[in-house]
Amino acid sequence: MTLNNKAIIIGGGISGKLVARVLSDFYKEVIILERDHEPVGPSPRKGAPQGEHLHALLHAGEYGLEELFPGITEDFYGGGAVKINSTLDLSWFHHGVWKLRYDGKYSTTLQTRPHLEWHIEQYIKKIPNVIFQYNQIVQDFLFNEAKNRIIGVQLKDKSLKADLVVDASGVSSLSSSWLDKRQMAVPTEKVDINLSYISKQFQLSGKKDRGWKIKLVYPNPPHEKIGGTISKVEDNRYIVTLMGYHNAVNDNAVLKSDESFVELARKLPKQDIYQEIENATPLSKTSIYRVPHIIWRRFDKLENLPSGLLLIGDTFCRIDPVFGQGMSIAVLETLALKKLLQKHHRELDKVPTAFHKKAGKIIGPIWNMVITEDFRYSETRGKKPVGLSIQQWYAKKIFLLSSQNQYVYDSFIKVMNLVRPITSLMKPSIIKSVLIYAFSRK
């Protein structure tokens, strides 16, 4: 295989690291430009303020990560991550009912984001042609106007040329502002959700068998707007993340004291999380992360996008984090990129355009599924999907059936974890169960 000379990745977060892994097989040199300091351990970093909050890899994300980094799952466990039975160790209150608990033979890994990201970075550092450059802020692209091609990046004190530039820097990316300045309007889908994420780590009291490793208490929209999750992570710690849609949480008030955080947990639809932390020992400060809107920049529809530029991760689409899909989408995008690189390895210039179209197909059904739920609140603003009321009605019946019908819930688990398409919930047997449930309730 003929290797191209150099690829540059803007952003050393999870998406940037994943891309570096696949590009290392097709480029002689891969440079990751990261604005943060080099980490000395698995700790939150300034460039990822969301890192102190609960994160999850869905099944599709876990399987894909293991494909990209063979053996990394066992490394997670060796570092203290918690392996659980996905349907037995999960206690989930959703839309006013508790989901069934049974042994579905699925496993999930519970860990903090810094722990996950640290292990990926250690793996990447073993790849000889991947180079991290820390404390680097990209100020501009190097652009060949005549060829409409990105040919590198401009840093504060130097310029770097490359055959490919990947922007994995996140929602406030250089690419978006740079394209706007050049009047290359990117078609954009944006939905206002005004979400607040509030997290804190605890040492729980007692040694009782709680019967769960992770517990989710979701709001039942449209009247309930506050939910929360408590999850076991490394070193027998528990991370509690509370969230509120449409400014339902007074951010300043909850930051006042540890007690304020606990009192917010009391407002959840169920008291389970509050009862666990009311006498627990706080291990961290209270952290807040705000998501005023989710956004999907349709680079797949921009016809005059400069060649030599590839967008991935939150740079392409920031999804509602409540559904825990962001990291898994990045993994699926990276696996798609790997296949395209293999297909076009002799003509790598074809890859960015083909990738953006493929990424759009990955994001599309997930975006639609997420905003169908976000639009249960009347305050949500944005473009509504076609057939919204029907989708919401059907999804609600699936959620409620998941408390009593194991087949329906198992099918939903596969869709939620991105291992089956949402169309799998339209099988005749499931439609029949939904209709029987709906009319029997009437």
MOLIN-V306545 format. One record per residue. N is the residue number from 1. OMEGA is omega as a letter, one per 40 degrees, with the letter a starting at -180 (none if undefined). NEAR is the number of other ideal C-beta (glycine too) atoms within 10 Angstrom. D_CENTER is the distance of its C-alpha to the mean C-alpha in Angstrom with 2 decimals. Layout:
n={N | N}
omega={OMEGA | OMEGA}
near={NEAR | NEAR}
d_center={D_CENTER | D_CENTER}
This chain:
n={1 | 2 | 3 | 4 | 5 | 6 | 7 | 8 | 9 | 10 | 11 | 12 | 13 | 14 | 15 | 16 | 17 | 18 | 19 | 20 | 21 | 22 | 23 | 24 | 25 | 26 | 27 | 28 | 29 | 30 | 31 | 32 | 33 | 34 | 35 | 36 | 37 | 38 | 39 | 40 | 41 | 42 | 43 | 44 | 45 | 46 | 47 | 48 | 49 | 50 | 51 | 52 | 53 | 54 | 55 | 56 | 57 | 58 | 59 | 60 | 61 | 62 | 63 | 64 | 65 | 66 | 67 | 68 | 69 | 70 | 71 | 72 | 73 | 74 | 75 | 76 | 77 | 78 | 79 | 80 | 81 | 82 | 83 | 84 | 85 | 86 | 87 | 88 | 89 | 90 | 91 | 92 | 93 | 94 | 95 | 96 | 97 | 98 | 99 | 100 | 101 | 102 | 103 | 104 | 105 | 106 | 107 | 108 | 109 | 110 | 111 | 112 | 113 | 114 | 115 | 116 | 117 | 118 | 119 | 120 | 121 | 122 | 123 | 124 | 125 | 126 | 127 | 128 | 129 | 130 | 131 | 132 | 133 | 134 | 135 | 136 | 137 | 138 | 139 | 140 | 141 | 142 | 143 | 144 | 145 | 146 | 147 | 148 | 149 | 150 | 151 | 152 | 153 | 154 | 155 | 156 | 157 | 158 | 159 | 160 | 161 | 162 | 163 | 164 | 165 | 166 | 167 | 168 | 169 | 170 | 171 | 172 | 173 | 174 | 175 | 176 | 177 | 178 | 179 | 180 | 181 | 182 | 183 | 184 | 185 | 186 | 187 | 188 | 189 | 190 | 191 | 192 | 193 | 194 | 195 | 196 | 197 | 198 | 199 | 200 | 201 | 202 | 203 | 204 | 205 | 206 | 207 | 208 | 209 | 210 | 211 | 212 | 213 | 214 | 215 | 216 | 217 | 218 | 219 | 220 | 221 | 222 | 223 | 224 | 225 | 226 | 227 | 228 | 229 | 230 | 231 | 232 | 233 | 234 | 235 | 236 | 237 | 238 | 239 | 240 | 241 | 242 | 243 | 244 | 245 | 246 | 247 | 248 | 249 | 250 | 251 | 252 | 253 | 254 | 255 | 256 | 257 | 258 | 259 | 260 | 261 | 262 | 263 | 264 | 265 | 266 | 267 | 268 | 269 | 270 | 271 | 272 | 273 | 274 | 275 | 276 | 277 | 278 | 279 | 280 | 281 | 282 | 283 | 284 | 285 | 286 | 287 | 288 | 289 | 290 | 291 | 292 | 293 | 294 | 295 | 296 | 297 | 298 | 299 | 300 | 301 | 302 | 303 | 304 | 305 | 306 | 307 | 308 | 309 | 310 | 311 | 312 | 313 | 314 | 315 | 316 | 317 | 318 | 319 | 320 | 321 | 322 | 323 | 324 | 325 | 326 | 327 | 328 | 329 | 330 | 331 | 332 | 333 | 334 | 335 | 336 | 337 | 338 | 339 | 340 | 341 | 342 | 343 | 344 | 345 | 346 | 347 | 348 | 349 | 350 | 351 | 352 | 353 | 354 | 355 | 356 | 357 | 358 | 359 | 360 | 361 | 362 | 363 | 364 | 365 | 366 | 367 | 368 | 369 | 370 | 371 | 372 | 373 | 374 | 375 | 376 | 377 | 378 | 379 | 380 | 381 | 382 | 383 | 384 | 385 | 386 | 387 | 388 | 389 | 390 | 391 | 392 | 393 | 394 | 395 | 396 | 397 | 398 | 399 | 400 | 401 | 402 | 403 | 404 | 405 | 406 | 407 | 408 | 409 | 410 | 411 | 412 | 413 | 414 | 415 | 416 | 417 | 418 | 419 | 420 | 421 | 422 | 423 | 424 | 425 | 426 | 427 | 428 | 429 | 430 | 431 | 432 | 433 | 434 | 435 | 436 | 437 | 438 | 439 | 440 | 441 | 442}
omega={i | a | i | a | a | i | i | i | i | i | a | i | a | i | a | i | i | i | i | a | a | i | a | i | a | i | a | a | i | a | i | i | a | a | i | i | i | a | i | i | a | a | a | i | a | a | i | a | i | a | a | a | a | i | i | i | i | a | i | i | i | a | a | i | i | i | a | a | a | i | a | i | i | i | i | a | i | i | i | i | a | i | a | i | a | a | i | a | i | i | a | i | a | i | i | i | i | i | i | i | a | i | a | i | i | i | i | i | i | i | i | i | i | i | i | a | i | a | i | a | i | i | a | a | i | i | a | a | i | a | i | i | a | i | a | i | i | a | a | i | i | a | i | a | a | a | a | a | i | a | i | a | i | i | a | a | a | i | i | i | a | i | a | i | i | i | i | a | i | a | i | a | i | a | a | a | a | i | i | a | a | i | i | a | i | i | a | i | a | a | a | i | i | a | i | i | a | a | i | i | a | i | a | a | i | i | a | i | a | i | i | i | i | a | i | i | a | i | i | a | e | a | i | a | a | i | a | i | i | a | i | i | a | i | i | i | i | i | i | i | i | a | i | i | i | i | i | a | i | a | a | a | a | i | a | a | i | a | i | i | a | a | i | i | i | a | i | a | i | a | a | a | i | a | i | a | a | i | a | a | i | a | a | i | i | a | i | i | a | i | a | a | i | a | i | i | a | i | i | a | a | a | a | i | a | i | a | a | i | a | a | i | a | i | a | a | i | a | i | a | a | a | i | a | a | a | a | i | i | i | i | i | a | i | i | i | i | i | i | i | i | a | a | a | i | a | a | i | i | a | a | a | i | a | a | i | i | i | i | i | i | a | a | a | i | i | a | i | a | a | i | i | a | a | i | i | a | a | a | a | i | i | a | i | i | i | a | a | i | i | a | i | a | a | i | i | i | a | a | i | a | i | a | a | a | i | i | a | i | i | i | i | a | i | a | a | i | i | i | i | a | i | i | i | i | i | a | a | i | i | i | i | i | a | i | i | a | a | i | i | i | none}
near={7 | 7 | 15 | 16 | 11 | 19 | 26 | 24 | 29 | 26 | 28 | 28 | 27 | 27 | 28 | 25 | 26 | 28 | 27 | 27 | 19 | 20 | 29 | 18 | 15 | 22 | 23 | 12 | 18 | 26 | 21 | 26 | 24 | 24 | 16 | 15 | 11 | 12 | 17 | 7 | 7 | 19 | 13 | 18 | 20 | 9 | 15 | 18 | 14 | 20 | 21 | 25 | 23 | 24 | 24 | 23 | 26 | 24 | 19 | 19 | 24 | 24 | 18 | 24 | 28 | 14 | 13 | 17 | 18 | 10 | 8 | 17 | 19 | 12 | 15 | 23 | 12 | 9 | 16 | 15 | 21 | 19 | 15 | 19 | 16 | 20 | 21 | 17 | 21 | 21 | 19 | 20 | 21 | 18 | 21 | 15 | 15 | 13 | 20 | 18 | 17 | 12 | 10 | 17 | 9 | 18 | 15 | 20 | 19 | 24 | 26 | 25 | 24 | 19 | 21 | 23 | 24 | 21 | 21 | 21 | 20 | 15 | 18 | 20 | 12 | 7 | 14 | 8 | 16 | 20 | 13 | 19 | 14 | 13 | 11 | 21 | 11 | 21 | 11 | 12 | 22 | 16 | 18 | 13 | 8 | 6 | 11 | 13 | 17 | 25 | 20 | 20 | 23 | 14 | 15 | 9 | 6 | 8 | 12 | 18 | 12 | 22 | 21 | 25 | 30 | 28 | 29 | 28 | 27 | 18 | 16 | 10 | 21 | 19 | 25 | 19 | 10 | 17 | 22 | 11 | 8 | 13 | 6 | 15 | 10 | 15 | 11 | 12 | 15 | 14 | 19 | 16 | 22 | 19 | 23 | 21 | 21 | 25 | 23 | 25 | 20 | 21 | 12 | 18 | 12 | 9 | 7 | 7 | 6 | 16 | 10 | 18 | 21 | 22 | 23 | 22 | 24 | 22 | 24 | 17 | 19 | 14 | 9 | 18 | 20 | 20 | 25 | 27 | 22 | 27 | 23 | 21 | 21 | 17 | 12 | 11 | 17 | 23 | 25 | 28 | 23 | 27 | 25 | 23 | 25 | 18 | 14 | 18 | 23 | 13 | 13 | 9 | 11 | 21 | 14 | 12 | 12 | 16 | 10 | 15 | 21 | 20 | 15 | 23 | 24 | 12 | 17 | 19 | 18 | 16 | 13 | 18 | 25 | 19 | 12 | 19 | 22 | 14 | 11 | 20 | 11 | 17 | 13 | 14 | 12 | 21 | 18 | 17 | 18 | 14 | 21 | 12 | 16 | 23 | 19 | 21 | 23 | 16 | 28 | 21 | 13 | 17 | 6 | 9 | 21 | 22 | 16 | 23 | 21 | 27 | 30 | 27 | 28 | 25 | 25 | 29 | 27 | 19 | 22 | 21 | 23 | 21 | 16 | 19 | 25 | 22 | 25 | 25 | 25 | 27 | 24 | 22 | 24 | 26 | 18 | 20 | 24 | 20 | 13 | 19 | 18 | 12 | 12 | 15 | 15 | 8 | 8 | 20 | 13 | 13 | 20 | 23 | 17 | 17 | 25 | 20 | 14 | 18 | 23 | 17 | 10 | 17 | 22 | 14 | 14 | 20 | 21 | 15 | 19 | 20 | 24 | 20 | 20 | 23 | 23 | 19 | 18 | 9 | 15 | 20 | 16 | 16 | 10 | 14 | 14 | 8 | 12 | 14 | 10 | 10 | 18 | 16 | 12 | 18 | 19 | 18 | 21 | 20 | 20 | 19 | 23 | 23 | 17 | 13 | 19 | 14 | 12 | 24 | 23 | 15 | 21 | 22 | 21 | 18 | 17 | 18 | 22 | 23 | 17 | 16 | 11 | 17 | 9 | 13 | 18 | 11 | 13 | 7 | 10 | 20 | 13 | 10 | 19 | 22 | 11 | 13 | 16 | 15 | 8 | 7 | 8 | 4}
d_center={33.35 | 33.87 | 31.27 | 30.49 | 31.16 | 28.15 | 24.48 | 22.85 | 19.17 | 18.41 | 15.81 | 15.50 | 11.92 | 9.80 | 10.01 | 13.61 | 14.49 | 13.38 | 15.43 | 18.22 | 18.58 | 19.41 | 21.38 | 23.52 | 25.24 | 26.32 | 27.14 | 29.74 | 27.81 | 24.15 | 23.70 | 20.54 | 21.25 | 19.48 | 20.61 | 20.28 | 22.95 | 22.89 | 21.45 | 24.08 | 21.90 | 18.58 | 18.47 | 16.28 | 16.88 | 17.87 | 15.73 | 12.45 | 13.62 | 10.39 | 11.07 | 13.66 | 11.65 | 10.54 | 7.49 | 7.62 | 7.82 | 9.16 | 12.55 | 11.92 | 9.54 | 12.31 | 15.04 | 13.87 | 13.42 | 16.87 | 18.24 | 17.31 | 18.44 | 21.08 | 21.76 | 18.70 | 17.97 | 21.47 | 20.97 | 18.22 | 20.80 | 23.51 | 21.75 | 21.55 | 18.31 | 19.13 | 19.44 | 19.69 | 20.88 | 17.99 | 20.44 | 23.18 | 21.59 | 19.21 | 21.03 | 19.44 | 21.21 | 19.93 | 21.97 | 24.99 | 25.25 | 24.30 | 22.74 | 24.97 | 24.74 | 26.01 | 25.74 | 23.62 | 23.70 | 19.91 | 18.44 | 15.22 | 14.76 | 14.38 | 14.07 | 13.12 | 10.63 | 13.89 | 15.41 | 12.89 | 12.89 | 16.65 | 17.40 | 15.65 | 17.68 | 20.82 | 20.52 | 20.19 | 23.20 | 25.31 | 25.06 | 28.22 | 27.45 | 24.18 | 25.00 | 23.01 | 24.59 | 23.55 | 24.53 | 24.37 | 23.76 | 23.97 | 26.37 | 26.93 | 26.91 | 30.10 | 31.03 | 33.83 | 34.75 | 37.31 | 34.89 | 31.84 | 29.97 | 27.76 | 29.65 | 28.00 | 26.95 | 29.01 | 28.46 | 30.65 | 33.39 | 32.94 | 31.69 | 30.01 | 30.56 | 28.44 | 28.42 | 24.71 | 22.42 | 18.64 | 16.78 | 13.41 | 14.10 | 11.53 | 12.35 | 15.86 | 16.77 | 20.37 | 20.25 | 19.92 | 22.78 | 24.80 | 24.75 | 25.68 | 28.60 | 29.82 | 29.66 | 27.32 | 25.68 | 22.21 | 21.87 | 19.13 | 17.70 | 16.91 | 16.66 | 17.68 | 16.26 | 17.40 | 14.97 | 15.70 | 13.82 | 16.55 | 16.45 | 19.26 | 20.21 | 23.35 | 25.98 | 27.02 | 30.75 | 32.71 | 32.17 | 32.04 | 30.23 | 27.63 | 27.03 | 23.24 | 20.60 | 17.90 | 18.86 | 17.05 | 19.17 | 17.82 | 19.97 | 22.19 | 22.12 | 23.95 | 26.01 | 23.52 | 20.78 | 19.90 | 17.98 | 16.85 | 15.81 | 17.79 | 16.74 | 18.88 | 17.74 | 19.92 | 23.57 | 23.95 | 21.96 | 20.03 | 17.19 | 17.46 | 14.96 | 16.68 | 15.53 | 17.75 | 17.67 | 20.22 | 21.56 | 22.49 | 22.15 | 24.67 | 22.64 | 25.87 | 27.47 | 24.77 | 24.98 | 28.73 | 28.87 | 27.44 | 29.38 | 27.65 | 24.27 | 26.05 | 27.76 | 24.58 | 23.58 | 26.99 | 25.96 | 23.46 | 24.77 | 25.70 | 27.13 | 25.66 | 23.25 | 25.97 | 28.54 | 26.62 | 26.16 | 29.40 | 31.29 | 28.56 | 28.63 | 26.03 | 24.76 | 22.83 | 23.00 | 21.15 | 18.11 | 16.96 | 14.07 | 14.72 | 12.91 | 16.05 | 14.63 | 11.91 | 13.13 | 13.46 | 15.97 | 17.96 | 18.95 | 19.86 | 22.63 | 24.00 | 27.21 | 28.38 | 25.29 | 26.88 | 26.97 | 25.75 | 22.39 | 19.01 | 15.76 | 12.29 | 8.59 | 8.42 | 12.16 | 12.25 | 9.91 | 8.00 | 7.02 | 8.17 | 6.10 | 8.98 | 8.02 | 5.26 | 4.12 | 1.54 | 3.55 | 5.91 | 6.48 | 7.30 | 9.49 | 11.08 | 11.85 | 13.39 | 15.43 | 16.65 | 17.65 | 19.51 | 21.49 | 22.43 | 23.59 | 25.70 | 27.10 | 27.98 | 28.77 | 32.14 | 30.86 | 27.57 | 28.04 | 27.10 | 23.60 | 21.72 | 23.06 | 22.50 | 18.91 | 18.07 | 19.73 | 17.93 | 14.44 | 15.70 | 16.67 | 13.35 | 11.61 | 14.74 | 14.95 | 11.37 | 11.98 | 15.35 | 14.36 | 12.15 | 14.88 | 17.51 | 16.48 | 16.07 | 19.56 | 21.13 | 21.80 | 24.70 | 23.51 | 20.48 | 21.52 | 20.72 | 21.62 | 21.77 | 21.33 | 24.62 | 25.85 | 23.57 | 26.05 | 26.61 | 22.94 | 22.55 | 25.78 | 24.87 | 21.39 | 23.14 | 25.68 | 23.15 | 21.60 | 25.16 | 26.37 | 23.67 | 25.83 | 28.85 | 28.31 | 26.76 | 26.68 | 24.77 | 22.26 | 21.89 | 21.28 | 18.65 | 16.90 | 16.82 | 15.43 | 12.73 | 11.73 | 11.96 | 15.20 | 17.46 | 17.62 | 18.02 | 21.65 | 22.30 | 22.53 | 25.51 | 27.76 | 31.27 | 31.22 | 28.15 | 29.59 | 32.82 | 31.24 | 29.57 | 32.92 | 34.94 | 32.72 | 32.85 | 36.61 | 37.46 | 35.80 | 37.98}
